[in-house]
Amino acid sequence: MTTRDSTDPTIASALNPLSHRPDSRLRFDQRILLLALAAGLPAALVALILLWSGDYTPKVQWTLTVFIVGVWTGCSFGVRRRVVLPLQTLSNLLAALRESDFSIRARTPGTAAASADPLGAVMFEVNVLASTLHDQRLGALEAGALLRTVMLEIDVAVFTLDEAQTLRLVNRAGERLLAQPAEQLLGRTAADLGLDACLDGPSPRIADAAFAGGAGRYEVRRTTFRQGGRPHQLLVLADVSRPLRDEERQAWQRLIRVIGHEINNSLAPIKSIAGSLESMLARGDRPDDWDDDMRRGLAVIGARSDSLSRFTTAYARLAKLPAPRLDTVSVPALVRRVAGLEPRLPVRVADGPDVVVRADPDQLEQLLINVVRNAADAALETAGGVTVGWKREGRNLELWVDDEGRGLTNASNLFVPFFTTKPGGSGIGLVLSRQIAEAHSGSLTLENRVDRQGCRAYLRLPI
């Protein structure tokens, strides 16, 4: 068992608050010794009085006197040692815990014996505390090492600045972005490093920025935290130039593929019919019904030209959706008005709460008209019905349109521009509806119903 010098004033000051008083002169171990001597003093005095008042020889009297006094003082010092020594051990254990040394343990008689022994229970609990702190410190060290490894390896620049906007921490990506090692960056201000513009404005946001290590478009994220009781800022800069270029290139490829497909579909029959009409005109002996063939060919050319014109008009409409002009919109009135606009079948309106949202009434009405029309198209194929309902979920409006059609067979192309499975469809209704929902910070999804056959369109908008 680990021990400490009995004269250590830490024990007396920690275990006896009275030792802090100016009139206290005795340490805790000295008071225990005096208490033990006082406890044995009556018995020793009685024994000595009887010994020296009796008819004994001086030799016996002196021998027994030395024996009585020796036993009395020895037991008193033994009591002092048995009380002070465990306290010294406990003090050493607590001092080791304070210094983050969790390897020292006190000897205990075991769990069962310690529960019956108060001092053993104290030692056992201190050992358990040391084991718990050791496990927690080991976990914290492992988590800290993992965090440092992740910060070093991620391809995102991370900076930590104190309340004076002085750089305190930077990872490897930050070093590459600023084109300097961490030793030259730490301790410098954000203005010196060109990071002061990133500490202003909303977060997150996309901003164009130029640094010594490169220029481009960066996603700027900023948050605050406290370390050592002082406020700090965590600045994260992610280069989104390449992902944005990839997304832009993919969008252009999809758009060109769709536009090229639609234009080819219109130009191929126009070219073929024009060639047939040209060869007919070049013949010297024309058939009697050549004027009918000419009219039919020109009619096909006109129809395909009209189809191509509708396609370009639909594309312009999709590309030029204006920003929403927010106004107060009553959801029950809007839903009932849109339901009454469908002439082909009655649309059932489920009961819902009286909810008001801030939205563009024209755009929101167009969104619902598109969704209800698609639901009606699907329901008419199976002689089913359409139901519209809504509810308030927290601070959001959740509106759904259920149909009893055949359901979705290819959900991956639903929101692809100009993709349609309906004859004569433009393929922009759902795309336009989703753009309207996202412009209102909401979302529009379509999925097959789980309760029965059919599809559910799900609109979610903030209230």
C-alpha positions in Angstrom: 0.0 0.0 0.0 1.4 3.4 -1.0 2.2 5.7 1.9 3.2 9.3 2.4 5.0 11.0 5.3 2.7 11.4 8.3 3.9 15.0 8.7 2.4 16.0 5.3 0.2 19.0 6.0 -2.0 18.2 3.0 -3.6 15.3 4.9 -4.4 17.5 8.0 -5.7 20.4 5.9 -7.8 18.1 3.7 -9.3 15.9 6.4 -9.7 18.5 9.2 -11.2 21.9 8.2 -10.5 23.2 11.7 -6.8 23.1 11.0 -7.2 26.2 8.9 -8.1 28.2 12.0 -5.4 30.4 13.4 -5.8 29.1 16.9 -5.4 25.4 15.8 -1.9 24.1 16.5 -2.2 20.4 16.4 -2.3 18.2 13.3 -4.8 15.5 12.7 -2.4 12.7 13.5 -1.4 14.5 16.7 -5.0 14.8 17.8 -5.5 11.1 17.2 -2.5 10.3 19.3 -3.7 12.5 22.1 -7.1 11.0 21.9 -5.7 7.5 22.1 -3.4 8.5 25.1 -6.4 10.1 26.8 -8.5 6.9 26.3 -5.8 4.7 28.0 -4.9 7.2 30.7 -7.5 6.3 33.3 -6.7 2.6 33.1 -2.9 3.3 33.3 -3.4 5.7 36.3 -5.5 3.2 38.2 -3.0 0.4 37.5 0.0 2.5 38.6 -1.8 3.7 41.8 -2.7 0.2 42.8 0.9 -0.9 41.9 2.7 1.8 43.9 0.3 1.7 46.9 0.5 -2.1 47.3 3.1 -4.1 49.1 5.4 -4.8 46.2 9.1 -4.7 46.0 10.6 -1.8 44.1 11.9 -4.1 41.4 8.3 -5.4 40.6 6.9 -1.9 40.8 9.4 -0.4 38.4 9.1 -3.4 36.0 5.3 -3.3 35.9 5.4 0.5 35.6 7.6 0.3 32.5 5.4 -2.4 31.1 2.2 -0.5 31.7 3.5 2.8 30.3 5.1 1.0 27.3 1.9 -0.9 26.5 -0.2 2.3 26.9 2.0 4.5 24.7 2.6 1.7 22.1 -1.1 1.1 21.7 -1.7 4.8 21.4 0.9 5.2 18.6 -0.5 2.0 17.0 -4.0 3.6 16.9 -2.5 6.7 15.4 -0.7 4.7 12.7 -3.8 2.6 11.8 -5.9 5.7 11.4 -3.3 7.9 9.6 -1.8 5.3 7.2 -5.0 4.6 5.2 -5.6 8.3 5.0 -2.1 8.8 3.6 -2.8 6.1 1.0 -6.1 7.7 0.1 -4.3 11.1 -0.3 -1.7 9.6 -2.6 -4.4 8.0 -4.7 -6.3 11.2 -5.1 -3.1 13.1 -5.8 -2.3 10.6 -8.6 -5.8 11.0 -10.0 -5.4 14.8 -10.0 -2.2 14.4 -11.9 -3.9 12.0 -14.4 -1.9 9.0 -13.2 -4.5 6.2 -13.2 -2.1 3.3 -12.7 -2.0 3.4 -8.9 -4.4 1.2 -7.0 -5.1 0.5 -3.3 -5.1 -3.0 -1.8 -8.6 -4.0 -0.9 -9.9 -7.2 0.7 -12.4 -7.8 -2.2 -15.8 -6.7 -3.1 -17.7 -8.7 -0.5 -15.3 -7.9 2.4 -15.1 -4.2 1.3 -18.8 -3.8 1.5 -18.7 -4.8 5.2 -15.6 -2.7 5.9 -16.1 1.1 5.7 -12.5 1.8 5.0 -12.3 -1.0 2.5 -15.4 0.3 0.8 -13.8 3.7 0.4 -10.6 2.2 -1.1 -12.7 0.0 -3.4 -14.7 3.0 -4.7 -11.5 5.0 -5.3 -10.1 2.1 -7.3 -13.3 2.0 -9.4 -13.1 5.7 -9.9 -9.5 5.4 -11.1 -10.5 2.6 -13.5 -13.4 4.7 -14.8 -11.3 7.8 -15.3 -8.6 5.6 -17.0 -11.2 4.2 -19.5 -12.6 7.7 -20.2 -9.2 9.2 -20.7 -8.2 6.4 -23.0 -11.4 6.8 -25.0 -10.8 10.6 -25.2 -7.2 10.1 -26.4 -8.4 7.6 -29.0 -11.2 9.9 -30.1 -8.8 12.9 -30.2 -6.3 10.9 -32.3 -9.0 9.8 -34.7 -10.2 13.4 -35.0 -6.7 14.7 -35.7 -6.2 12.0 -38.3 -9.4 12.8 -40.0 -8.7 16.5 -40.0 -5.3 15.9 -41.5 -6.5 13.6 -44.2 -9.8 15.2 -45.4 -9.6 17.3 -48.5 -11.4 20.2 -46.8 -9.6 23.2 -45.3 -10.3 23.6 -41.6 -9.3 26.6 -39.6 -9.8 27.5 -35.9 -9.5 31.1 -34.8 -9.8 32.6 -31.4 -11.8 35.7 -30.3 -9.1 38.0 -31.7 -9.3 36.2 -35.1 -5.9 34.7 -34.6 -5.3 31.3 -36.3 -4.9 28.6 -33.7 -5.3 25.4 -35.7 -5.1 24.4 -39.4 -5.1 21.1 -41.2 -3.1 20.0 -44.3 -5.8 21.1 -46.7 -5.6 24.5 -45.1 -1.9 24.6 -45.5 -2.2 23.7 -49.2 -4.9 26.4 -49.7 -2.8 29.1 -48.1 0.4 27.6 -49.6 2.3 27.9 -46.3 3.2 25.4 -43.6 1.4 25.5 -40.3 4.4 26.8 -38.4 4.2 30.1 -40.5 0.4 30.3 -40.3 -0.3 29.8 -36.6 -0.5 33.0 -34.6 -1.3 35.2 -37.6 -4.6 37.1 -38.0 -7.4 36.3 -40.4 -6.8 39.6 -42.2 -3.2 38.7 -42.8 -4.2 35.3 -44.2 -7.0 36.6 -46.4 -9.7 34.7 -44.4 -11.5 37.8 -43.0 -14.0 37.9 -45.8 -15.0 34.3 -45.0 -15.8 35.2 -41.4 -18.5 37.6 -42.5 -21.8 36.9 -44.2 -24.3 34.0 -43.9 -23.3 30.4 -43.4 -23.3 28.1 -45.3 -22.9 29.9 -48.6 -21.1 29.5 -51.9 -18.5 32.2 -52.6 -15.8 32.9 -55.1 -12.4 33.4 -53.4 -8.8 33.5 -54.3 -6.0 32.3 -52.1 -2.3 31.7 -52.5 -2.9 28.0 -53.1 -5.6 28.5 -55.7 -8.8 30.3 -56.7 -12.3 28.9 -57.2 -15.7 28.6 -55.7 -15.9 27.5 -52.1 -18.6 26.4 -49.8 -18.1 28.5 -46.6 -19.3 27.0 -43.3 -18.7 28.8 -40.0 -19.6 27.9 -36.4 -18.6 29.0 -32.9 -17.5 26.9 -30.0 -15.7 27.5 -26.6 -12.3 26.3 -25.6 -10.9 27.1 -22.2 -13.9 29.3 -21.6 -13.1 31.6 -24.5 -15.1 31.8 -27.8 -13.5 30.4 -30.9 -14.6 30.1 -34.5 -14.4 27.0 -36.7 -14.1 27.9 -40.4 -14.5 25.2 -43.1 -13.8 25.9 -46.7 -14.7 23.2 -49.3 -13.7 23.6 -52.9 -16.9 23.0 -54.9 -15.5 24.2 -58.3 -15.0 20.7 -59.7 -18.2 19.2 -58.4 -20.2 22.2 -59.8 -18.4 21.9 -63.1 -19.2 18.1 -63.2 -22.8 18.8 -62.4 -23.0 21.5 -65.0 -21.5 19.3 -67.6 -23.8 16.4 -66.8 -26.8 18.8 -66.9 -25.7 20.1 -70.3 -25.2 16.6 -71.6 -28.7 15.5 -70.4 -30.2 18.7 -71.9 -28.5 18.3 -75.2 -29.4 14.6 -75.4 -33.1 15.4 -74.8 -33.2 18.4 -77.1 -31.3 16.4 -79.8 -33.7 13.5 -79.5 -36.8 15.7 -79.8 -35.4 17.7 -82.7 -34.4 14.5 -84.6 -37.8 13.1 -84.0 -39.3 16.2 -85.8 -36.6 16.7 -88.5 -36.4 13.1 -89.6 -40.0 12.8 -90.9 -39.8 16.4 -92.3 -36.7 15.5 -94.2 -38.2 12.3 -95.5 -41.4 13.8 -96.6 -39.7 16.8 -98.2 -37.5 14.5 -100.2 -40.5 12.5 -101.4 -42.3 15.7 -102.4 -39.2 16.9 -104.2 -38.9 13.7 -106.2 -42.6 13.8 -107.0 -42.3 17.4 -108.4 -39.2 16.3 -110.5 -41.2 13.6 -112.2 -42.7 14.5 -115.6 -45.7 12.2 -115.4 -47.4 13.0 -112.1 -50.1 10.8 -110.8 -53.7 12.1 -110.6 -53.7 12.1 -106.8 -50.3 13.9 -106.5 -52.0 17.0 -105.1 -53.5 14.9 -102.3 -50.1 13.5 -101.5 -48.7 17.0 -101.5 -51.3 18.2 -99.1 -50.8 15.2 -96.7 -47.0 15.7 -96.8 -47.3 19.4 -96.1 -49.8 18.6 -93.3 -47.2 16.2 -91.7 -44.5 18.8 -92.0 -46.7 21.4 -90.4 -47.7 19.1 -87.5 -44.1 18.2 -86.8 -43.1 21.9 -86.9 -45.9 22.7 -84.4 -44.6 19.9 -82.2 -41.1 21.3 -82.3 -42.5 24.8 -81.6 -44.4 23.4 -78.5 -41.2 21.8 -77.3 -39.2 24.9 -77.5 -42.0 26.9 -75.8 -42.1 24.3 -73.0 -38.3 24.5 -72.6 -38.4 28.3 -72.4 -41.2 28.1 -69.8 -39.2 25.7 -67.7 -36.0 27.7 -67.9 -37.6 31.1 -67.1 -39.6 30.2 -63.9 -39.8 33.5 -62.0 -39.0 33.9 -58.3 -42.1 33.3 -56.1 -44.0 36.4 -54.9 -45.0 35.5 -51.4 -48.4 36.1 -50.1 -50.8 34.6 -47.5 -52.5 31.5 -49.0 -55.3 29.5 -47.3 -54.6 25.9 -47.9 -58.2 24.6 -47.6 -59.5 27.2 -50.0 -56.7 26.5 -52.5 -57.2 22.8 -52.4 -61.0 23.0 -52.9 -60.5 25.4 -55.8 -58.0 23.2 -57.6 -60.2 20.1 -57.0 -63.1 21.9 -58.7 -61.0 22.6 -61.8 -60.7 18.9 -62.8 -63.6 18.3 -65.2 -63.1 14.6 -66.0 -63.8 13.1 -62.5 -64.8 14.3 -59.0 -61.8 14.9 -56.8 -62.4 14.0 -53.2 -61.1 16.5 -50.6 -60.3 15.0 -47.2 -60.9 17.1 -44.1 -57.9 18.9 -42.8 -56.9 21.8 -40.5 -57.2 25.4 -41.3 -53.6 26.1 -42.4 -52.2 29.3 -43.9 -48.8 29.4 -45.6 -46.6 32.1 -47.2 -46.3 31.3 -50.9 -46.9 32.5 -54.4 -50.6 31.7 -54.9 -50.3 31.4 -58.7 -47.3 29.1 -58.7 -48.7 27.0 -55.9 -52.0 26.7 -57.7 -50.2 25.7 -60.9 -48.2 23.0 -58.9 -51.4 21.5 -57.5 -53.2 21.6 -60.9 -50.3 19.7 -62.5 -50.2 17.1 -59.7 -54.0 16.6 -59.7 -54.1 16.4 -63.5 -51.5 13.7 -63.5 -53.4 11.8 -60.8 -56.6 12.1 -62.8 -54.8 10.8 -65.9 -53.7 7.7 -63.9 -57.0 7.2 -62.2 -59.0 7.3 -65.5 -57.0 4.3 -66.9 -58.4 2.1 -64.1 -61.7 3.9 -63.4 -60.4 4.9 -60.0 -60.6 8.0 -58.0 -58.4 10.9 -56.7 -58.1 12.1 -53.1 -56.4 15.3 -51.8 -55.6 15.8 -48.1 -53.3 17.8 -45.9 -52.1 18.1 -42.3 -49.9 20.2 -40.2 -46.7 18.4 -39.0 -44.8 20.7 -36.6 -43.9 23.8 -38.6 -44.5 22.2 -42.0 -47.5 21.6 -44.2 -47.8 18.1 -45.6 -50.2 17.8 -48.6 -50.8 14.6 -50.5 -52.6 13.6 -53.7 -53.6 9.9 -53.9 -54.8 8.2 -57.1 -56.0 4.7 -57.8 -54.1 4.1 -61.0 -51.6 1.4 -61.9 -48.8 3.1 -59.9 -45.3 4.0 -60.9 -43.2 1.6 -63.1 -40.1 3.8 -63.6 -39.8 6.3 -60.8 -36.2 7.2 -61.7 -37.2 9.3 -64.8 -40.2 11.1 -63.2 -38.4 14.4 -62.9 -36.3 14.2 -66.0 -37.2 17.2 -68.2 -39.3 16.3 -71.3 -39.7 12.6 -70.2 -43.3 11.5 -70.5 -45.2 8.3 -70.8 -48.5 10.0 -71.9 -49.3 10.5 -75.6 -49.1 14.2 -76.4 -47.4 15.0 -73.0 -44.8 17.7 -72.7 -42.8 16.1 -69.9 -42.3 19.3 -68.0 -45.3 19.3 -65.6 -43.6 17.4 -62.8 -40.3 19.1 -63.3 -42.0 22.5 -63.2 -43.9 21.5 -60.1 -40.8 20.4 -58.3 -39.0 23.6 -59.2 -42.0 25.5 -57.7 -41.8 23.4 -54.5 -38.1 23.9 -54.1 -38.4 27.7 -54.8 -40.7 27.7 -51.7 -38.0 25.8 -49.6 -40.2 22.7 -49.9 -40.1 19.3 -51.7 -42.2 17.2 -54.0 -42.0 13.4 -54.2 -43.9 10.6 -55.8 -44.1 7.1 -54.6 -46.4 4.0 -54.9 -49.0 3.7 -52.3 -48.6 1.0 -49.6 -52.3 0.7 -48.7 -53.6 -0.1 -52.2 -52.7 0.2 -55.9 -51.9 3.7 -57.0 -49.5 6.5 -56.5 -49.1 9.3 -53.9 -47.7 12.7 -54.7 -46.3 14.3 -51.5 -45.8 18.0 -51.1 -44.0 19.4 -48.1 -43.9 23.2 -47.5 -42.7 25.2 -44.4 -45.5 27.2 -42.7 
